[in-house]
Amino acid sequence: MKLIIAIIKDEDNEAVSRALTKQDYRVTLIASTGGFLRSGRSTLLIGLEDEQVEKALEIIRQNCKKDDQAKEKRATVFVLNVVQFTQL
């Protein structure tokens, strides 16, 4: 099992979250700040099986708007191994 932590621009949150949930990924949103001028960011937590990682990353890539100036990154994404997962 894996955990994707995707830090994206606030303006991309709706499109990315909607596209992921449409494909049956479960997404948890955490509002966050950082980067240049402490602009708004959204941190998405996505728990998924190993074989689903590449598809989820492609969905994130496709739904983050490209920056015309290319000064800011579209997203920062971490893929972590999950040792244990429990729902209570």
Wavefront OBJ file of the C-alpha trace (Angstrom):
o trace
v 0.000 0.000 0.000
v 1.108 3.581 -0.718
v 0.283 7.086 0.435
v 0.545 9.968 -2.019
v 1.015 13.420 -0.516
v 0.379 15.953 -3.276
v 0.920 19.650 -2.581
v -0.870 21.630 -5.269
v -2.070 25.165 -5.890
v -5.462 26.006 -4.387
v -6.769 26.823 -7.849
v -6.058 23.237 -8.975
v -7.638 21.566 -5.958
v -11.160 21.233 -7.335
v -10.113 19.751 -10.683
v -7.568 17.342 -9.208
v -9.810 16.175 -6.347
v -12.805 15.727 -8.637
v -10.808 13.754 -11.221
v -9.335 11.478 -8.550
v -12.647 10.781 -6.817
v -14.298 10.171 -10.198
v -11.804 7.315 -10.643
v -12.687 5.974 -7.143
v -9.604 7.274 -5.318
v -10.235 8.491 -1.800
v -8.845 11.966 -1.222
v -8.405 13.921 2.002
v -7.748 17.663 1.671
v -5.627 19.682 4.079
v -5.415 23.446 3.530
v -1.786 24.577 3.685
v 0.463 27.505 2.794
v 3.974 27.848 1.496
v 6.119 28.803 -1.430
v 6.481 32.238 -2.944
v 4.612 34.897 -0.938
v 3.023 32.148 1.153
v 0.421 31.596 -1.534
v -2.451 29.213 -0.939
v -1.791 25.533 -1.294
v -3.808 22.404 -0.852
v -2.296 19.165 0.397
v -4.026 16.026 -0.773
v -3.601 12.702 1.012
v -4.405 9.726 -1.184
v -4.203 6.164 0.096
v -4.000 3.537 -2.635
v -2.650 0.178 -3.708
v 0.796 -0.052 -5.305
v -0.578 -0.754 -8.788
v -2.754 2.402 -8.684
v 0.106 4.870 -8.152
v 1.003 5.605 -11.788
v -2.630 6.235 -12.764
v -3.106 8.611 -9.803
v 0.075 10.504 -10.698
v -1.127 10.856 -14.290
v -4.475 12.244 -13.080
v -2.635 14.803 -10.943
v -0.392 15.781 -13.890
v -3.347 16.196 -16.251
v -5.401 18.329 -13.872
v -2.812 20.818 -12.603
v -2.796 23.966 -14.715
v 0.451 24.790 -16.446
v 2.078 28.029 -15.330
v 2.815 30.320 -18.282
v 5.815 31.785 -16.494
v 7.093 28.348 -15.396
v 8.521 29.892 -12.215
v 6.376 27.826 -9.894
v 6.095 24.086 -9.861
v 2.659 22.676 -10.659
v 2.783 20.203 -7.784
v 5.111 18.600 -5.285
v 4.300 14.928 -4.866
v 5.604 12.373 -2.379
v 4.854 8.652 -2.671
v 5.361 6.828 0.619
v 5.198 3.181 1.623
v 2.478 2.403 4.165
v 3.386 -0.182 6.766
v -0.046 -0.387 8.364
v -3.515 0.888 7.506
v -6.471 0.778 9.901
v -9.948 2.311 9.721
v -11.815 2.770 12.996
l 1 2 3 4 5 6 7 8 9 10 11 12 13 14 15 16 17 18 19 20 21 22 23 24 25 26 27 28 29 30 31 32 33 34 35 36 37 38 39 40 41 42 43 44 45 46 47 48 49 50 51 52 53 54 55 56 57 58 59 60 61 62 63 64 65 66 67 68 69 70 71 72 73 74 75 76 77 78 79 80 81 82 83 84 85 86 87 88
